[in-house]
Amino acid sequence: MADIKIDWFDDFLGLGYHLYDVRPVLLLLLDNRKKVANTWNKIIKYFPDDEIKVKFIEKDSKYEFVLYCESRILQSTWVFLKSLNMSEHYRQFKEDYDGAAVLKLALYIKKKDNTTELEIFKYQKRLTNVKFVTESEAEQDFVVARAIQKLKSNPKESS
């Protein structure tokens, strides 16, 4: 497995959670419309739903988010990674997750009056392989272990 091609994607703002739906929704927050379209059209739409893996690696008041999938069409493993602060919304998502969630993309819009708005797009993927793990458990997954190393070596990817 060490010879797989990995493409890293950390150019997103963070995660949002919508918890009042049939399934909890994990929102990948992006900061411009073109990036939303490119992220979907060039990467995520080629992920088979049942092969998408999401890992939340908790440590103290932070967690590392790693979402990845090997795409035969793209002939690569795309890895979305970000180090984030734990929030009440994250804790609620963890509590509500019961074997399936939905991944969606959202545009995070900052308005002139210092308020924010989310535009949630219809694109979606079903997530059934979501795990909340410790760092030692995460190290047993080659891709996740590489992602953790990358996050440690590039602190700018943390937010």
Contacts in CASP RR format, 6 or more apart in sequence:
PFRMAT RR
TARGET T0000
AUTHOR 0000-0000-0000
METHOD contacts of the structure
MODEL  1
MADIKIDWFDDFLGLGYHLYDVRPVLLLLLDNRKKVANTWNKIIKYFPDD
EIKVKFIEKDSKYEFVLYCESRILQSTWVFLKSLNMSEHYRQFKEDYDGA
AVLKLALYIKKKDNTTELEIFKYQKRLTNVKFVTESEAEQDFVVARAIQK
LKSNPKESS
1 142 0 8 1.000
2 142 0 8 1.000
4 70 0 8 1.000
4 77 0 8 1.000
4 143 0 8 1.000
5 75 0 8 1.000
5 76 0 8 1.000
5 77 0 8 1.000
6 76 0 8 1.000
6 77 0 8 1.000
6 78 0 8 1.000
6 79 0 8 1.000
6 143 0 8 1.000
6 146 0 8 1.000
7 76 0 8 1.000
7 77 0 8 1.000
7 78 0 8 1.000
7 79 0 8 1.000
8 79 0 8 1.000
8 81 0 8 1.000
8 147 0 8 1.000
8 150 0 8 1.000
9 39 0 8 1.000
9 43 0 8 1.000
9 78 0 8 1.000
9 79 0 8 1.000
9 80 0 8 1.000
9 81 0 8 1.000
10 80 0 8 1.000
10 81 0 8 1.000
10 82 0 8 1.000
10 154 0 8 1.000
10 157 0 8 1.000
11 30 0 8 1.000
11 35 0 8 1.000
12 28 0 8 1.000
12 29 0 8 1.000
12 30 0 8 1.000
12 31 0 8 1.000
12 35 0 8 1.000
12 39 0 8 1.000
12 80 0 8 1.000
12 82 0 8 1.000
13 29 0 8 1.000
13 30 0 8 1.000
13 31 0 8 1.000
13 108 0 8 1.000
13 159 0 8 1.000
14 28 0 8 1.000
14 29 0 8 1.000
14 65 0 8 1.000
14 82 0 8 1.000
14 84 0 8 1.000
14 159 0 8 1.000
15 26 0 8 1.000
15 27 0 8 1.000
15 28 0 8 1.000
15 29 0 8 1.000
15 65 0 8 1.000
15 82 0 8 1.000
15 84 0 8 1.000
15 90 0 8 1.000
16 26 0 8 1.000
16 27 0 8 1.000
16 29 0 8 1.000
16 89 0 8 1.000
16 106 0 8 1.000
17 24 0 8 1.000
17 25 0 8 1.000
17 26 0 8 1.000
17 27 0 8 1.000
17 89 0 8 1.000
17 90 0 8 1.000
17 92 0 8 1.000
17 93 0 8 1.000
18 24 0 8 1.000
18 25 0 8 1.000
18 27 0 8 1.000
18 104 0 8 1.000
18 120 0 8 1.000
19 25 0 8 1.000
19 89 0 8 1.000
19 92 0 8 1.000
19 93 0 8 1.000
19 96 0 8 1.000
21 102 0 8 1.000
23 100 0 8 1.000
23 101 0 8 1.000
23 102 0 8 1.000
24 93 0 8 1.000
24 96 0 8 1.000
24 97 0 8 1.000
24 101 0 8 1.000
24 102 0 8 1.000
25 101 0 8 1.000
25 102 0 8 1.000
25 103 0 8 1.000
25 104 0 8 1.000
26 54 0 8 1.000
26 93 0 8 1.000
26 101 0 8 1.000
26 102 0 8 1.000
26 103 0 8 1.000
26 104 0 8 1.000
26 127 0 8 1.000
27 104 0 8 1.000
27 105 0 8 1.000
27 106 0 8 1.000
27 118 0 8 1.000
27 120 0 8 1.000
28 39 0 8 1.000
28 67 0 8 1.000
28 80 0 8 1.000
28 103 0 8 1.000
28 104 0 8 1.000
28 105 0 8 1.000
28 106 0 8 1.000
29 106 0 8 1.000
29 107 0 8 1.000
29 108 0 8 1.000
29 118 0 8 1.000
30 36 0 8 1.000
30 39 0 8 1.000
30 105 0 8 1.000
30 106 0 8 1.000
30 107 0 8 1.000
30 108 0 8 1.000
31 107 0 8 1.000
31 108 0 8 1.000
32 107 0 8 1.000
33 107 0 8 1.000
36 105 0 8 1.000
36 106 0 8 1.000
36 107 0 8 1.000
36 121 0 8 1.000
39 105 0 8 1.000
40 105 0 8 1.000
40 121 0 8 1.000
40 123 0 8 1.000
43 71 0 8 1.000
43 74 0 8 1.000
43 78 0 8 1.000
44 103 0 8 1.000
44 105 0 8 1.000
44 123 0 8 1.000
44 125 0 8 1.000
45 123 0 8 1.000
46 71 0 8 1.000
46 73 0 8 1.000
46 74 0 8 1.000
47 69 0 8 1.000
47 71 0 8 1.000
47 78 0 8 1.000
47 125 0 8 1.000
48 69 0 8 1.000
48 71 0 8 1.000
49 125 0 8 1.000
49 126 0 8 1.000
49 127 0 8 1.000
49 128 0 8 1.000
50 126 0 8 1.000
50 128 0 8 1.000
50 129 0 8 1.000
51 69 0 8 1.000
51 70 0 8 1.000
51 129 0 8 1.000
52 67 0 8 1.000
52 68 0 8 1.000
52 69 0 8 1.000
52 103 0 8 1.000
52 125 0 8 1.000
52 127 0 8 1.000
52 129 0 8 1.000
53 67 0 8 1.000
53 68 0 8 1.000
53 69 0 8 1.000
53 129 0 8 1.000
53 131 0 8 1.000
53 141 0 8 1.000
53 143 0 8 1.000
54 65 0 8 1.000
54 66 0 8 1.000
54 67 0 8 1.000
54 103 0 8 1.000
54 127 0 8 1.000
54 129 0 8 1.000
54 130 0 8 1.000
54 131 0 8 1.000
55 64 0 8 1.000
55 65 0 8 1.000
55 66 0 8 1.000
55 67 0 8 1.000
55 130 0 8 1.000
55 131 0 8 1.000
55 133 0 8 1.000
55 138 0 8 1.000
55 141 0 8 1.000
55 144 0 8 1.000
56 63 0 8 1.000
56 64 0 8 1.000
56 65 0 8 1.000
56 90 0 8 1.000
56 94 0 8 1.000
56 130 0 8 1.000
56 131 0 8 1.000
56 132 0 8 1.000
56 133 0 8 1.000
57 63 0 8 1.000
57 64 0 8 1.000
57 66 0 8 1.000
57 133 0 8 1.000
57 134 0 8 1.000
57 135 0 8 1.000
57 138 0 8 1.000
57 144 0 8 1.000
57 148 0 8 1.000
58 86 0 8 1.000
58 132 0 8 1.000
58 133 0 8 1.000
58 134 0 8 1.000
59 135 0 8 1.000
61 85 0 8 1.000
61 86 0 8 1.000
62 83 0 8 1.000
62 84 0 8 1.000
62 85 0 8 1.000
62 86 0 8 1.000
62 158 0 8 1.000
63 83 0 8 1.000
63 84 0 8 1.000
63 86 0 8 1.000
63 90 0 8 1.000
64 81 0 8 1.000
64 82 0 8 1.000
64 83 0 8 1.000
64 84 0 8 1.000
64 138 0 8 1.000
64 147 0 8 1.000
64 148 0 8 1.000
64 151 0 8 1.000
65 80 0 8 1.000
65 81 0 8 1.000
65 82 0 8 1.000
65 83 0 8 1.000
65 84 0 8 1.000
66 79 0 8 1.000
66 80 0 8 1.000
66 81 0 8 1.000
66 138 0 8 1.000
66 143 0 8 1.000
66 144 0 8 1.000
66 147 0 8 1.000
66 148 0 8 1.000
67 79 0 8 1.000
67 80 0 8 1.000
67 81 0 8 1.000
67 103 0 8 1.000
68 77 0 8 1.000
68 78 0 8 1.000
68 79 0 8 1.000
68 80 0 8 1.000
68 143 0 8 1.000
68 144 0 8 1.000
68 147 0 8 1.000
69 77 0 8 1.000
69 78 0 8 1.000
70 76 0 8 1.000
70 77 0 8 1.000
71 77 0 8 1.000
71 78 0 8 1.000
77 143 0 8 1.000
79 143 0 8 1.000
79 146 0 8 1.000
79 147 0 8 1.000
81 147 0 8 1.000
81 150 0 8 1.000
81 151 0 8 1.000
81 157 0 8 1.000
82 151 0 8 1.000
82 157 0 8 1.000
82 158 0 8 1.000
82 159 0 8 1.000
83 151 0 8 1.000
83 157 0 8 1.000
83 158 0 8 1.000
83 159 0 8 1.000
84 90 0 8 1.000
84 158 0 8 1.000
84 159 0 8 1.000
85 159 0 8 1.000
93 101 0 8 1.000
94 132 0 8 1.000
97 130 0 8 1.000
97 132 0 8 1.000
99 128 0 8 1.000
99 130 0 8 1.000
100 126 0 8 1.000
100 127 0 8 1.000
100 128 0 8 1.000
101 126 0 8 1.000
101 127 0 8 1.000
101 130 0 8 1.000
102 124 0 8 1.000
102 125 0 8 1.000
102 126 0 8 1.000
102 127 0 8 1.000
103 124 0 8 1.000
103 125 0 8 1.000
103 126 0 8 1.000
103 127 0 8 1.000
104 120 0 8 1.000
104 121 0 8 1.000
104 122 0 8 1.000
104 123 0 8 1.000
104 124 0 8 1.000
105 120 0 8 1.000
105 121 0 8 1.000
105 123 0 8 1.000
106 118 0 8 1.000
106 119 0 8 1.000
106 120 0 8 1.000
106 121 0 8 1.000
107 118 0 8 1.000
107 119 0 8 1.000
107 121 0 8 1.000
108 116 0 8 1.000
108 118 0 8 1.000
109 116 0 8 1.000
109 117 0 8 1.000
109 118 0 8 1.000
109 119 0 8 1.000
110 116 0 8 1.000
111 117 0 8 1.000
135 148 0 8 1.000
138 144 0 8 1.000
138 145 0 8 1.000
138 148 0 8 1.000
139 145 0 8 1.000
139 148 0 8 1.000
150 157 0 8 1.000
151 157 0 8 1.000
151 158 0 8 1.000
END
